[in-house]
Amino acid sequence: MSKNKFFIPFILVTSLFFLWAFLHNLNPILIPHLKKACQLSDFQSSLIDFSVYIGYFVIAIPAGLFMHRFGYKKGILLGLCLYAVGDLLFLPAASDRNYLLFLTALFVTASGATFLETVANPYIAILGDKESSEKRLNFAQSFNGLGAVFAPLIGTKVILSGIEHSKQELAAMNPGQLNAYLQSEANTVKLPFLIFASIVILVGILFLLTKLPEVKEPDAGTHATKFSFRIFRYSHVKWAVLAQFFYVGAQVGVGSFFIRYAKFVVGMPEKQAGERWAYIAMGGFMAGRFIGTFLMRYIRPAKLLSLYALINILLLVVALLAKGDIAVYAVMAVPFFMSIMFPTIFALGIKDLGEETKLASSFLVMSIIGGAFAPLLMGLISDKTGSMQTAYIIPLLCFVVVLIFGMKGYKIVRTDFAGNGD
């Protein structure tokens, strides 16, 4: 197919990168907000991340198989439908102040996002020359960065009330006053999620009316791709899945507890912390995507990935040991260097796989479950030690694994695999 024929599909699929960023980047707002509205511990509030990323783990393989059988377009449409349903479930969850229903809504929304990511990442990677797949995927992911800025910004303005009562003040309220306050906090999620659902439905209609080319990988039709662990005969796939697991754990952990971290370290109010995360941290994340894409013209993707992982390890050492504003700004600098990691690991992990690209994509998306466990560990550390600062040891350790992948794990080595031969 000609490059011109790829242009409109590229633009449409790239829009999905912006869309699902709202799900992930609202979590740093939802965690402190629902902790307050539903009166949760740090560990309980971390189940917000767990519900999202367990959805990726459960749905990733079915999404890949669905995509392989029915194609990219139907995968996108099903993903958008699930996403919209999940958003709409936030309305009854808020009305009943039902934390379990909130978690269910997040799981359903994440299931839709899983379809979108399973489809969009490999689709973008193969829409053009193989040699430029990392740069093309980083460019598309740059629009994910736009969503990463707007989600916490909108969440801070619309969802967070800025009213933060102490335990003593809450204890002094009578039951009626307490219930009214908590319900008013829960209700703030209704309007934004109704708007998100409407946007997703409109995007779905646009995809329904647009013809997308079903691009074939170089080896398409030579093998029937079924669910199989044989894909792990390629060492770079194994390493990529491992690196993606730990990278997403680090990304989610750093962002999800930032408002709590800033409160613990310098006593920063929730709205101020949310705005700084949106403008500075996520602004840096978005800028990092564009700058990283440019730098890949001159620096090999694996080498840049290693450099950025090392810098983040050093920044988190500062975040763990320093006091005052320097610690907070060290955490806010981390997203700039995280910016290229997901798409670069993804593109390196599916390199030269032909028709097996779709199955490898499913495993890579499934590895996003790392985002479920890192926050749980951080919540446990915070609850046990009383220090949210200490909990940031978890993302630091995660970046060590990313560093190893960037240094040697990305290299393509095919090994023998027990089972049926080729």
Stockholm file with secondary structure:
# STOCKHOLM 1.0

chainA/1-422         MSKNKFFIPFILVTSLFFLWAFLHNLNPILIPHLKKACQLSDFQSSLIDFSVYIGYFVIAIPAGLFMHRFGYKKGILLGLCLYAVGDLLFLPAASDRNYLLFLTALFVTASGATFLETVANPYIAILGDKESSEKRLNFAQSFNGLGAVFAPLIGTKVILSGIEHSKQELAAMNPGQLNAYLQSEANTVKLPFLIFASIVILVGILFLLTKLPEVKEPDAGTHATKFSFRIFRYSHVKWAVLAQFFYVGAQVGVGSFFIRYAKFVVGMPEKQAGERWAYIAMGGFMAGRFIGTFLMRYIRPAKLLSLYALINILLLVVALLAKGDIAVYAVMAVPFFMSIMFPTIFALGIKDLGEETKLASSFLVMSIIGGAFAPLLMGLISDKTGSMQTAYIIPLLCFVVVLIFGMKGYKIVRTDFAGNGD
#=GR chainA/1-422 SS CCHHHHHHHHHHHHHHHHHHHHHHHHHHHHHHHHHHHTTCCHHHHTHHHHHHHHHHHHHHHHHHHHHHHHCHHHHHHHHHHHHHHHHHTHHHHHHHTCHHHHHHHHHHHHHHHHHHHHHHHHHHHHSSCGGGHHHHHHHHHHHHHHHHHHHHHHIIIIICCCCCCCHHHHHHSCHHHHHHHHHHHHHTTHHHHHHHHHHHHHHHHHHHTSCCCCCCCTTTTSSCCCSCGGGGGBHHHHHHHHHHHHHHHHHHHHHHTHHHHHHHHHCCCHHHHHHHIIIIIIHHHHHHHHHHHHHTTTSCHHHHHHHHHHHHHHHHHHHHHCCTHHHHHHHHHHHHHHTTHHHHHHHHHTTTCGGGHHHHHHHHHHGGGHHHHHHHHHHHHHHHHSCTTGGGHHHHHHHHHHHHIIIIITSCCBCCCSSSCC
#=GC SS_cons         CCHHHHHHHHHHHHHHHHHHHHHHHHHHHHHHHHHHHTTCCHHHHTHHHHHHHHHHHHHHHHHHHHHHHHCHHHHHHHHHHHHHHHHHTHHHHHHHTCHHHHHHHHHHHHHHHHHHHHHHHHHHHHSSCGGGHHHHHHHHHHHHHHHHHHHHHHIIIIICCCCCCCHHHHHHSCHHHHHHHHHHHHHTTHHHHHHHHHHHHHHHHHHHTSCCCCCCCTTTTSSCCCSCGGGGGBHHHHHHHHHHHHHHHHHHHHHHTHHHHHHHHHCCCHHHHHHHIIIIIIHHHHHHHHHHHHHTTTSCHHHHHHHHHHHHHHHHHHHHHCCTHHHHHHHHHHHHHHTTHHHHHHHHHTTTCGGGHHHHHHHHHHGGGHHHHHHHHHHHHHHHHSCTTGGGHHHHHHHHHHHHIIIIITSCCBCCCSSSCC
//
